[in-house]
Amino acid sequence: MADLDVVVVGAGFAGIYAAHAFRSAGLSVRVFEAGSGIGGTWFWNCYPGARCDVESKDYSYSFSPELEQEWSWSERYPAQPEVLRYLHHVAGKFGLWPLIQLNTRVTAAQWDAARSEWSVTTDDGAARTARFCVMAVGCLSAYQVPSLPGLETFGGPWYHTSRWPADGVDFTGKRVGLIGTGSTGIQVAPEIAAAAAHLYVFQRTANFAVPNRNRAVDPEWERAFKADYRSYRQRAQESFLGVPITGTGRPALAEPPAEIQRTLMARWQSGGGMPFLGAYTDVLVDRAANDIVAEFMRDRIRETVADPSVAELLCPRAYPVGAKRLCQSDDYFAMFNLPNVTLVDIRSAPISSVYAGGLRTADSVYELDALVFATGFDAISGALNRIDVRGVGGVPLTEKWAGGPRSYLGVAAAGFPNMFIVTGPGSPSVFSNMVLSIEQHVEWIRDCVVYLGSHGYSTAQAKPSAEDAWMAHVTEVAYSTLFPLADSWYVGANIPGKPRVFTPYLGGVGPYRARCDEVAAAGYEGFVLD
Ligand SMILES: Cc1cc2nc3c(=O)[nH]c(=O)nc-3n(C[C@H](O)[C@H](O)[C@H](O)COP(=O)(O)OP(=O)(O)OC[C@H]3O[C@@H](n4cnc5c(N)ncnc54)[C@H](O)[C@@H]3O)c2cc1C
């Protein structure tokens, strides 16, 4: 008999909720977390400026109405310490600490067909068996440092934003180089600029950013909003992105140009990426509509940045707006008006090497005291591929995924019975309000496990045909949009050698949930139950 019903790997939003959900269903569960604290993303990414870009009213658990009512967020877009405090509150309130083992990395998980159980090995040398293995390892947890020649010779400290020292970094009087201008780079840059003697922002790709218009949560508004939280959550579950936003419901190309400008400006003024991109129905599927929105955004950069040549360099042109994760910031572009900030174009003159005193590009030398990498993650499949997962016949998951990650519904992989993935490849995952998607996945997995027990089954395994059909659908939906046109981490383009496969499901959170529910209602259609 297995030691446990369920092993959960990872203690971020997903692992924490999984611990609660499985225990509440009467199952024995243990969560292994590599970090020295819970929180996942919100534990590791403690760089200055780290902040949600989905509003706090949405980016929070909905499973407990009591939790929902008792917790008050201070800001529209909370900063990292507050999200981490929230997760600590949840773990305490629901008594989850005893279920979580910190400082423990899962190194291997092997399916034992004879015993119908997983054997899970951790880096302390221990091995546990479990009937089910739930991978809650995070879409954005395997961080990525580019291999720059000479980095090991650099005389100063260097940091990756996802492994930021918990007690902070003092950049006062320092010349700092920042590499990476995606969501994180855009958040951290103004904070570094405020302290450093000089900040050099090394930009390979200019990125689009909308303002947050972040503000304190008004208690009056909060009271009124919370009175209707349940029906709001319901609408979120049925929505496209996991956030009920109101678009015009019309294509931009059918709208008079002046009206488009008025609509976009109103949304720009109220802040937030989802309402802005969701204004019109054709922005993410029609290049002409997309170009109108992109030009609107470039105009905002031009009116913010005083030096026209810097402004032009900051204007994104390499991809359709929205096809890479849309960044959000209230102060990134204005930062380039500061005398201690320099934008360096490494598209035209790439970084050639790092040396003890700084960094060389194809046409210049930059003397630096510290380097900061905001270079993101081996997204979606990276954390799973770093575990030696072996399914039926000892086949490694990395072998199955050699041509790119594949799954059925983003939660299960053929050849890997009783292994479930939270927000895996082929689920809405990073293209949604992730807390809502995480809750949906965990509840669906819990229900599946309970169903197996109550119907006398011990294993569930995705059929290869169901997986093939689902991946074909994921690809078809993706290629009906503008998303594949960008060299983004959505397609693995940030990782040298990673197969270019578009894995997030773009069919919408509501339709995805409906499909998962249909599969369950049909007795887990697409799975072999034994
Ligand atoms: C800076 C930043 C900001 C973000 N902002 C938003 C936002 O505003 N809205 C949104 O929807 N999403 C956002 N995200 C995405 C975010 O990752 C998810 O919203 C969510 O926090 C993911 O939770 P998770 O539990 O699935 O994964 P994670 O939070 O990544 O947790 C996974 C955990 O698994 C652990 N782990 C991995 N491998 C192993 C192993 N082998 N053994 C043991 N432990 C392991 C990791 O250490 C980690 O703690 C953001 C991501 C980043 C990086």
The ligand as a MOL file (V3000), in Angstrom:
LIG
                    3D

  0  0  0     0  0            999 V3000
M  V30 BEGIN CTAB
M  V30 COUNTS 53 58 0 0 0
M  V30 BEGIN ATOM
M  V30 1 C 6.7730 38.1880 -11.2480 0
M  V30 2 C 5.5360 37.4460 -11.6200 0
M  V30 3 C 4.3130 38.0860 -11.5670 0
M  V30 4 C 3.1550 37.3940 -11.8980 0
M  V30 5 N 1.9660 38.0570 -11.8610 0
M  V30 6 C 0.8360 37.4020 -12.1980 0
M  V30 7 C -0.4270 38.0600 -12.1830 0
M  V30 8 O -0.5330 39.2310 -11.8790 0
M  V30 9 N -1.5020 37.3540 -12.5620 0
M  V30 10 C -1.4360 36.0370 -12.9100 0
M  V30 11 O -2.4620 35.4380 -13.2370 0
M  V30 12 N -0.2560 35.3820 -12.8870 0
M  V30 13 C 0.8630 36.0300 -12.5580 0
M  V30 14 N 2.0550 35.3700 -12.5600 0
M  V30 15 C 2.0780 33.9330 -12.8180 0
M  V30 16 C 2.2090 33.1570 -11.4820 0
M  V30 17 O 3.2750 32.2890 -11.6320 0
M  V30 18 C 0.9000 32.4580 -11.1580 0
M  V30 19 O -0.1180 33.4170 -11.0630 0
M  V30 20 C 0.8830 31.6540 -9.8590 0
M  V30 21 O 1.5230 32.3000 -8.8070 0
M  V30 22 C 1.4530 30.2800 -10.0970 0
M  V30 23 O 1.2510 29.4780 -8.9760 0
M  V30 24 P 1.7360 27.9570 -8.9920 0
M  V30 25 O 1.5190 27.4340 -7.6470 0
M  V30 26 O 1.1140 27.2670 -10.1380 0
M  V30 27 O 3.2760 28.0340 -9.3620 0
M  V30 28 P 4.4680 28.7480 -8.5740 0
M  V30 29 O 3.9870 29.8950 -7.8110 0
M  V30 30 O 5.5310 28.9680 -9.5710 0
M  V30 31 O 4.9260 27.6500 -7.5310 0
M  V30 32 C 5.5540 26.4790 -7.9330 0
M  V30 33 C 6.4240 26.0150 -6.8050 0
M  V30 34 O 6.9180 24.7160 -7.1230 0
M  V30 35 C 8.2040 24.6040 -6.6100 0
M  V30 36 N 8.8980 23.5500 -7.3490 0
M  V30 37 C 9.1740 23.4970 -8.6730 0
M  V30 38 N 9.8230 22.3510 -8.9630 0
M  V30 39 C 9.9450 21.6770 -7.7970 0
M  V30 40 C 10.5100 20.4340 -7.4440 0
M  V30 41 N 11.0990 19.6420 -8.3580 0
M  V30 42 N 10.4550 20.0350 -6.1490 0
M  V30 43 C 9.8610 20.7970 -5.2150 0
M  V30 44 N 9.3240 22.0230 -5.4990 0
M  V30 45 C 9.3510 22.4380 -6.7720 0
M  V30 46 C 8.8280 25.9620 -6.8500 0
M  V30 47 O 9.9070 26.1990 -5.9740 0
M  V30 48 C 7.6410 26.8860 -6.5690 0
M  V30 49 O 7.6600 27.3390 -5.2640 0
M  V30 50 C 3.2260 36.0430 -12.2720 0
M  V30 51 C 4.4660 35.4110 -12.3510 0
M  V30 52 C 5.6110 36.1060 -12.0460 0
M  V30 53 C 6.9310 35.3930 -12.1480 0
M  V30 END ATOM
M  V30 BEGIN BOND
M  V30 1 1 1 2
M  V30 2 1 2 3
M  V30 3 2 2 52
M  V30 4 2 3 4
M  V30 5 1 4 5
M  V30 6 1 4 50
M  V30 7 2 5 6
M  V30 8 1 6 7
M  V30 9 1 6 13
M  V30 10 2 7 8
M  V30 11 1 7 9
M  V30 12 1 9 10
M  V30 13 2 10 11
M  V30 14 1 10 12
M  V30 15 2 12 13
M  V30 16 1 13 14
M  V30 17 1 14 15
M  V30 18 1 14 50
M  V30 19 1 15 16
M  V30 20 1 16 17
M  V30 21 1 16 18
M  V30 22 1 18 19
M  V30 23 1 18 20
M  V30 24 1 20 21
M  V30 25 1 20 22
M  V30 26 1 22 23
M  V30 27 1 23 24
M  V30 28 2 24 25
M  V30 29 1 24 26
M  V30 30 1 24 27
M  V30 31 1 27 28
M  V30 32 2 28 29
M  V30 33 1 28 30
M  V30 34 1 28 31
M  V30 35 1 31 32
M  V30 36 1 32 33
M  V30 37 1 33 34
M  V30 38 1 33 48
M  V30 39 1 34 35
M  V30 40 1 35 36
M  V30 41 1 35 46
M  V30 42 1 36 37
M  V30 43 1 36 45
M  V30 44 2 37 38
M  V30 45 1 38 39
M  V30 46 1 39 40
M  V30 47 2 39 45
M  V30 48 1 40 41
M  V30 49 2 40 42
M  V30 50 1 42 43
M  V30 51 2 43 44
M  V30 52 1 44 45
M  V30 53 1 46 47
M  V30 54 1 46 48
M  V30 55 1 48 49
M  V30 56 2 50 51
M  V30 57 1 51 52
M  V30 58 1 52 53
M  V30 END BOND
M  V30 END CTAB
M  END
